[in-house]
Amino acid sequence: MAYERILLGMGNPLLDISAVVDDEFLKKYDIKPNNAILAEDKHLPMYDELAAKGNVEFIAGGATQNSIKVAQWMLQVPGATSYIGCIGKDKFGEEMKKDCTKAGVNVQYYEDEKAPTGTCAVCVVGGERSLVANLSAANCYKSEHLKRPENWALVEKAKYFYIAGFFLTVSPESIQLVAEHAVAKNKVFMMNLSAPFICEFFKDVQEKALPFMDYVFGNETEARTFSRVHGWETENVEEIAIKISQLPKASGTHKRITVITQGADPVVIAEDGKVKLFPVILLPKEKLVDTNGAGDAFVGGFLSQLVQEKPIEDCVRAGCYASNVVIQRSGCTYPEKPDFH
């Protein structure tokens, strides 16, 4: 089968601790709706409080891992995808391994002896989600692990690479190794803007990786933050998408394509200085369970067709399909088989 290990993801494996909360809870911990941040000391008591709620769910998550699992689900070819990240030697880590392996993903976790497996508090209010990540072990990933022959073999084998921007805070050197390999071997390297704070506070490492990116994913809030940080003085998502696609590239083999999702508004695709808009599948409000994983699922669906060399229209359609499935369920989960045609 030509698709074996075709797609490799690297990122922060986190166990989602997901519960429905109220506005008071957000206020108490100073959390903005629909945002994604890293935990500070003031957030730490929140994890126990969430875990004690009657409606709490524990779901293997982390942005890149979600996308890879969804791509794997859409492809329905065992072992088509691989994933690398760092977990702790603990119960949560074991859960994660079980969950991902069962999903058909070939996982190669680096297991840290000292730090516990990372967690992400998913606070759901009115279907919208707010994420607070306590990276713990995820923050301990080392490029030495990537360089081990059995892991580098996954890099050699893959033709497509996807890494969420969150990993820039952990191991920029691992990202650089893979990016340079992709350019040298004419492979496809892709990243996500992932969160406003990445575009703001990790601008330098993001800029170092940008020339290598053949696809840049993001949502409208991240795109606008990116524009502001770069002094572009435009809030227009279509303009921003074009500008991102035209930033300098490390190799001329692939042109850069920018893919920006905008919730219920059309997906913006920028390539060759032009923009195309693709409507999403609209969902009645009462069917929305939570938006956690919507963006990750979109990327996963998109990648599942991209690795099959399908046209961009099909990639977007698959992305919209996958995110539509996921927002009708709790967390980034999906039924046993996709019915995407």
N, C-alpha and C positions, 0 to 999 in steps of 0.2 A: 504493500500500500504506500503510495507516494506521500501520504500525509503524516507519516510517523514522525513525531517530535518536530513538526514543522514550525511550531510557534513556541517561543520561550518568553515567559514573563519573569520579571524580578521585582520584588517589592517588600512591603511590610505586612507579614501575615498577622492579623489581629483577630481575636475572638470578639465578635460583636455581642455586647450585652444590651439587648434592645427591650425597651418598655415604653408604653404610652404614659406621658407625664402631663403636667399642666403648665400654664404660663408662670405660675408661682415658682415652680421648680426651676424653670429657666432663669427667672430673676434671681433666685437664691444663689445660683452658681454662676451668674453673670454670663449667660450663654445667649447668643443671637440665634433666632430661628434660621434654619436653612444654611447654616455655616459649617465649616469644618476647621477645627483648631487642634493644637497640641495641648495636652493637659498641663496645667500649672498646679502648684501646691494646693491652691484653693479648691481645685476640682477633685482632689483625691478622695475625700469622703463620699463623693457622689457614686462611686462604683459599688460600694456596699449598699448604699441606699437603693440604687436601681436593682441590684441583685436580690434584694429582699422583697421587691414588689411581687404581687401575686401573678401579674401578667408578663413576667420577664421571660425572654427567650435568649438562648445562647446559640449563636450561629457563626460558623467559620467565615471570617470576612477579611477586610483589608482590600483597598481599591483594586490593585493589580490582580490579586488572587480571585476576586469576584469576576473580573473581566475574563480571566483565563478559564475559570470554571464554566462561565456562560458560553464561551467560544467552544469549549470541549463538548458541552451539552448540545449545542447547535450542530456540531460536526458529527456527533455520534460515531466517532472512530476512536476506540480506546487508545490512549497514549499519543494522540495527535499533538497534545500540548505538554509543556513542561513548566515548572515553576520553582524559583529559588528565593529563599528568604530565611530569616532567623527566628527560631522559636526557643522557648525554655524547655528544660527537661522536667515537665510537669503534666498534670492531668489535662490542662487546656491544650498543651502542645500535642499530646496523644490524640485528643479529640480532633484537632485540626488535621493531623496526619490521616486519621481514619476517614474523615469527611472528604478530604481532597482526593485521596486514593480511590475511594468509592465513586467519586465523580469521574474517574478515568484519567485524572491529571497525573503526570509523572512528577512527583514532588521530590526535591532534593533540599531538605531543610538543613541549615547549619544549626546545631543544637548548642545553645549557650549553657554552661554549667551553673552560672551564678544568677542570671536574671530570669524572672518569670516570663512566660509567654505574654506578649502584648495584648491589650484589650482596647476596645473602642466602645465608649458609651454612646448608644444611639437613643436620643431623646425624641420621641415622636409626639408632636402636637398637631392635631387637625390634619393628619396625613403627611405633614412636612417633617423632615428629619433634621436634627442637629447632631453633629458628630464631635466627640471629644476623645482624641486618641491618646492613650497612655502606652507609649511604644515599648517600654521595658526591653525585652529581648530583641524585638524587631530592630531596635536602635543599635544592636551589637553586631550587625552583619559586617564581615570583613572580606575584602577582595581576595585574601589568601584562600578562602573557601572556593571562590569562583575559579581560581587558578588550578585547583586540584584536577588532575587529568580526567577523573570520572565526571566532574561538573563542567569542565571546559569542553568536554565531548558534546554536551548538550548545546553549547554555543556553536560549535562546529556544525552540528547536525541541523540546527534551526535555520530557516530562511527568513523568518519574520521575528522581530523583537518588539515587545511592548513593555514599557515601564511607566508607572504613574509618577507624577512629579513629586509625590511624597517621599520617594526613595532618594531624592536629591538631598534630603536632610540627614540621610544615613550613610550612604556610600557613593559619593560622586565618582570615586576612583573606579568602582565596579561598572558604573554607567559608562564612563569614558572608555574602559577596556572593550566593552561590548559595542559601543558606538564606532570605535575605530576599526574593529573587526568587520562590522557591517559595511563600512565604506570600502575597506580593502577587498571585500568579497562580493561587492555589489548586492548586498542583502538589504532588506527593508527595516529601518529603525524608526520606532514610533514612541512618542511620549504624550503625556497629558499635563495640562496646566495644573489640574487637580484642586487648587484652592487659592483664594486671593492671597493668603499669607505666604504661599510659595512664591508667587509673582513679586511680592513686595520684599520679603526678608531673605529670600534665597535667590535673588535676582542674578548674582554673580555666577553661581554654579549653574543656574538655568541657562544663562547666556553662553556658558562654555559648552553646554550640550546642544543648544539650538541649531548650530550649523549642521549637525549630524541628523537632525530629525527630518524624515521623509513625510511623516504625518504628524500633525499637532492636533490633539483633541482638547476640548474644553467646553465650558458653558458660558453663557452671556456675561455673568458676573465676573468670572475669571478673565474673560477677554477684555472687559472694560477696565479691570484693575491693571492688566498687562499694558493696555494703552496708556493709562495714566502714568504708570511707573516709567514708561519709555518716552514720556513727554509728547505723545501724539495728539493730544487735545481733540480727540474725537470719542464720542460715546456710541457711534454707529457701528454695530456689530459686523455688518457686511464689509465696511471699510477696514475695520480692524483685522478681520479674517484675511482680506487680501494683503494687507501690510505684513502680517505674520508670514504668509506664504512667500512673500518676496524678500524676506530677510536672507542674508548670505548663506550659502550652502557649502558644506565641506566637499561634496562630490556632485558632479553634474549628471550622474547616472539616472537618478530619479528626481523629478521636480517635487517641490514640497506642496502638500495639500493640507489645508486647514479645515477642520471639521468642528463646528461649534453648535452645540445643542442649546435650545432656549425653552426648556420645559414644554408647555403646550404649543408654543409657537414653532414655526418651521425650522428645520435643521439647515444651517448655512454651510455650504461647501465652497471653498475658494481655491481655484487653481488657474494657472495661466492668466492671472490678472482679472479673472471673471468670477462672478458668484452665481451659484445655483441654489435655489431654495426648495426644500422637500418637506411637505406637510407631514406631521406626525399623526399617529392613530389617536383620535380624541377619545377620552374615557370619561363617562359620567362620574361626577364627584362622589356619588355614593359607592362606586366600585373601587375607588382609590383606598388602598389599605395603608401603605406608606411609601414615600419616595426614596427610601434608603436603597441604594444600589441601582437606581434608575440610570444614572450616567455610566456606571461601570457596566451594566447590562447592555446599554447601547453600544459601547465599545466592543464588548464580547461578541455581540451579534454581527457587528460590522466586520470584525476580524475573521469571523467564521467564513465569510464569503470572500474576503480579500485573499486569504491563503489559498482559496480555490481559483484565484485570478478572475473572479467575476467582476462585471462592470460596477462602477461606483454607485449607480442607482440601486443595484441589488444589495450592496453593502449597507447602504442607508436603510433600505426597506427591512433588512434583517435586524439592524440595530433598533429600529423603531418597534419591530415585532417583539424583540427580546425585552426591551424596557417596558413595553406595555404589559407583558406577562408578569414581570417582576413587581411592578407597582400595585398589582392586584393581590400580592401576597406579602407576608411579613418577612422583612429582610431580603437579602439577595438570594431568593430560592425560586425554584421552578418545578413544573410537573416532570414526570419521568421522561417523556418524549416531547420534542417540539412538534408543532404542526405547521411549520413554515414551508411555504411552497415557492 
